[in-house]
Amino acid sequence: MSLRTRLIWALTQEPDTLRALLVTPVWFVILGIAWAALRRRPRHVAREAAFRSELDGAQQD
């Protein structure tokens, strides 16, 4: 039995750890969808542009 197999087996012995292992990929998918939706909003685009211009100004100093 490989180390990966033994590790997964050990982590799935407790119900709460098993539940966490099952939910984690779903959580990252939800975060990715939210990030993709929010980054296109005009308010976010304006904030990002302001941040980048502030960085450019700081690098020139």
Secondary structure, DSSP 8 states (H G I E B T S, - for coil): --HHHHHHHHHTSSHHHHHHHHHHHHHHHHHHHHHHHHTTSHHHHHHHHHHHHHHHHHHH-
